């Protein structure tokens, strides 16, 4: 749902690239937090392995978005 919201905001053209990256990072923060919560649950090892891989991907996405946002802030 969050990605849909970001798409809507971007389509309206009302926000800057920096605010879009801020919003994307906020969404990735939420995803990472949910994965961490899921990994605290008692789950079968094969399910845990899938969730761990997905959590790592979410963390990489977060880090990349943060890097882009920070670079854009430095240029501004």
Secondary structure, 3 states (H helix, E strand, C coil): CHHHHHHHHHHHCCCCHHHHHHHHHHHHHHHHHHHHHHHHCCCCHHHHHHHHHHHHHHHHHHHHHHHHHHHHHHHC
